[in-house]
């Protein structure tokens, strides 16, 4: 059952506050390749967890047009750009996705040059795997010749979003190409789910892990891709078919609690809330758009309930797995620690924001 709009709004306010209060306490000290300190927890660093966090915030602002939320987002970008942007990689591209949406909505000229320069560098400087995929090279590890499903949200959606708004069709085309080549190597034809990664060194899918959050990136990524850009009809039809195959299996694997396990096909692995929030968002959105099999909305609302139950009084989302490297055995995924993160907050924000579209419109606007 869909909760009242007032409940959703109160939890969303709480989630925003919880995200801005996240702090790095030194437990996860992962220095960058250049030796500088990495920060994958707090709200203060230009990295992928913060980038996904801001994507959630911008999506929420696009729904509610709250001026204080807009100021929070703009001040974040102004401060980090003034301080100087980090080196280009997959992780550091993630904040460009919410910035591209912010620029699309506001038309603020000060963002465009940064977006243009970064997009140009993605096309010209990022290396390529065979068949033109973008390898998942990140701030603290060179995953050369490897394709990861995370890349499609971190880079693919940025190229599509900015390319569509700026009229740079070559960026949208590159986004489409990345979704296609990643589908070729990561989508499991047997289950419809996605493997975490692929390497051209030895040509295999590592542990063949059907990892929860990685699959949620795909559910979110495909739906948001077709929303934010004009995708050629054959590509759109193909990707929606891929998505529907994934959803068919997701519906069968949802736990009685409403959550999904961190290894989707392993009920002995823990239930993980960031993936659950991503699936909840995707399933409710698919139902609203008339995409996917019967049962999407009900499963999405069930996921929403468990997400709501995992938001504490401080607005922190519980039972979120920490950033997950490529595992060479399945136990690796079961051992990833639990840690509040910006992407956990953001996926919950996306889930609750989508839920507002499933309550009475008058109630949601009140």
N, C-alpha and C positions, 0 to 999 in steps of 0.2 A: 504493500500500500504506500502511495506517495505521501511523504510528510507534508505538513503545512509549509507554505512559502516562508512564513515567519521563522520557522525552525531552520530552514535551509539558509536564510539570510543571516541569522544569528551565528550559525556554525561557520559560514563563509567569513564573516567579520573576525571570528575567532581564529580561523586558519591563516588569514592575512597577518594578524598580529603574531601568531606562532611562527610564521616564516621569518619575519623580520627579527625575531629574537633568537633564531638559531645561532649557536656559537661553536667555534672550533676549540675543543679542549685538549688537543694534543694527542689524543688516543690514536688517531689515524694520520700519522705523519708520513705523507707520501711526497717526497720532493720531486719537483719537475725535472725534466731532462737537463735543463741548464743549471740545476742545483738550487734554484729558488724554492721557497717553501710553497707547497701545494695546499690549497684550502678547498675541500670538497664538501664542507659542512655549513659554514656560516653564510649569511646573506651578503657578505662584503666583497666577494671575489668574483672576477670575470671568468667563470668556468661553467661546465655543462650543468651541474645541479642548480646553480643560480639561474642559468639561462632557461632551463625548463621551469624553474620556479616563476620567473618573470613571464613566461608564456602563459602560465595559469593566471597570473595577475592581470595581464593584458586582456585575456579572454574574458575574465570577470568584468573588467572595466568596460569592454565593448558591450557587455550585457546591461550593466547598471549605470554607466556614465558617471560614476562617483568622482567628483573633482578632487577629493583628497587622495583617492587611490591613483588617479592620473598624476598628481603631483609627486607621490611616492615613487612611481615608476620613472617619471622624467628626471627626478633628482638623482635616482640611482644611475641612470645612463649618463647624465651630465657629469657626475662625479667620476665615474670610471673612465669615460673618454678623456676628460681633462687630465687624469692621472697617467694616461698612456695605455694603449691596448697591448695585450700580450701577443706572443707569437701565434701564427696561424696554425691551427690543427682542427681535428674534428670537434674536440671538446670546446675550444674557444670560439667556434662558429655558432654554438648553440644560442648565446644571447642575441645574435643577429636576427633570429627568427622573431622573437617578440618585438625587437626594434623595428623590423620591417612592417609588422602589423600596426605598431604605434604610428609610424610614418604614414601608412596608408590611411589611417583614420584622422590624423591631425594635419598632414601636409606640411609639417614643420621643416623648413629648408635645412636646418642645421644637422638633421640626421642623414640627408641624402648622400652627401659626399662620403661619409663613413660606410654607408651601405654599398655604394658603388665600388669603392676601393676594395672592400672585403669580397664582394662577389667576383670582381675581376681576378683577385688573387686565388679564390677557390678554383676558378677555371684554369688559370695559368700556372699556379705554383703547386697545387696539391698533386702528388704522384698518382698514378693509375695502375691498377692490376691488369692482367690480361682481360680482354673484353671491355676495358674502360671503366671498371669499377673504382670507386674511391676507397682506398684502404683505411682501416680504422686506426690511424696514427693519432695519438693523444698526447697530452702534456707530459705524462710520465712514462710513456712506453711507445716504442715504434713497432706497431703490429703490421709489419710490412707484408704485402701480398695477402692480407686477410680482409674478408668482408664480414661485418657485424651488423645485426639488424638495427642497433642503436643509430647507425649512421643516417638512416632514412629520415629520422626526426631531427637529428642535430644539424644535418646539412641539407638533405633533400627538401624538407619543408621550407627552409629559408630560401633556397634557390627558386622554388615555385612561388612563394609569397612575394618576394621582392621582384622577381621577373614579371609576374602578372601585373603588379601595380606600376612598375616603372616602364612597362612596354618592352622589356628586354626578353624577347621570345627565346633567345638562346639559353637563358637561365631556366625557363620552364622546361625546355627540351632536355636539358641536362638532368633536371630533377626526374623527369619521366624515365630517362635512360637508367639512372641509378635505381629507381624502383624496379625496373625490369630486370636488370642484371642481378640485383640482390635476390629477387624472387627466384631466378633461375638456380641459384646456388644455396639458398637458405630455406625455401619452402619444401616441406616434406610431403611428397606426393601421396604417401600412404595415409597420413592422418589429417592433412590440411593445416597442421600447426607448423611453426617455424623453428629451425635450429638456431642456436645462438650465433654460431659463426661458421665460416668456411676458410680454408687456407689453400692457396695454390701450390704451396710447398707440400707435396704428398697428396694433394687433392682429396681432402676429407673434411668432415664436419666436427672435428675434435671429439668431444664426448657424446656427440649427437644429442645434446641436452635440449629438451623442449622446455626452455626456461620461461617462467611466468612473465616477468617484467619485459623481457625481450619480445615476447609475443604481444604484450600490450602496446609496445611501441608500434607494432604493425597495425593493430586494430585502430589505434589513434591516428597513425600516419596515413593510412590509405583514405580514411574518411575525411581527414583534414586536407589532404592533397586535393581531392576532387571538389572540396568546398572553396579553397582559396585560389584555385587557378583553373583556367580553361584547359582541360586535358583532352587530347585528341580522342575521338570516340572509340577507336579500337583499343587504345591503352586503358581508357576508363573502364570499358567493358571487361577487359582482361583482369584488371586489378580488383574490380568488384567481384568477379568470379573467385579469385584467390581469397578475398576477404570472406565471402560466404562459405567457402570450404572450411576456413579457420573457425568461423562462428559455429558451424554445425558441430564441430568437435568440442569447442569451448562449452557449449550448452550441456553436453554430456558429462563434462569433467568438473562442473561447479560443485563445490562441497555443500553438504547440508546447511552449513552456517551462512552460505551466500558468498564465501570467499573462494579463491583458487589457491592451489599449492604452488610453492616456488618452483618445483618441477611439476609441470601440469599433470603428467601421467603417473606421478608417484605420491600416493596419499600418505606415505610416511614422511615426506618432506613437509616443512612447516607452511601454514597458511600465511600468505604475504599480501599486505594491504595496498602497496603501491600498484602492483599488477591488478589487484581486484578493483581499485579505483579506475584504472585505465580501461579495463574491460567494462566496468559499469558505465563509464562515459560513452564508450564505443557502442555498446549494445543499445542503450537508450537513444543515442543519436541515430543509429541504423534504423531503429523502429520508427523514429520521427520522420526519417527520410524515405521510408518504405523500402529499405534495403535489408536483405538477410531473411533467414527462415522465421517461422512462427516461434514465438517464445522469447524473442530478443528483449522486449520491454519488461516482461516479468522477471527475467534473469537480471537485467540491468537494475531494476528496482530492488531486487534482493541483494545485489552487490552494494547498492547505495546504503541499505540498512546496516550492513556490517562496517562500511566505511564510517558512517555516522557514529557507530558504537566505538570506533577506535580513535576518535578525536577527544583528547583530554581537555580538562578545564583551562589549560594554558594555550589551547589551540594547536597542540602538537599531535601529528598523526603517529600512532603507535604501530609496531609490527611491520616496519619498512626495512627491507634488506639494504645493506650498504652497497656502494658501487661495486659492481661484479665484473671481474676480469674474465677472460676466456678460461673455462675449466677443461682440463684434460681427463677428468673422470666425474661421474655424477655426484659423488660424495662432496666434491668441492662446493657445489651449489647448496647443498644441505647445511654446509658449515659456514656460509656467509653470515656475518653478525648482523644483528638488528640495530639500527641507528636512525634517529630522525634526520631527514634530509629535505632540501629544497624541492627535489623532484617528487618526494612523497607528499609534501604539502600541495604541490601544483597539480598532481594527478587527482588528489582529493578535491581541489578547487574546481577542476574541469568536470568531475563527476557531479558535484553539487550544483554547479552552474547549469549543466545540461538538465538536471532534474527540475530546475525552475521552469524549463520549457514544457514540462509534463504536468504542471499544476495549472489551475485556472488562471488565464492571462490577467484577469482583473486582480486576483489575489497576488500574483507575482509582481504586479506593478504597484501595489499598495505600499 
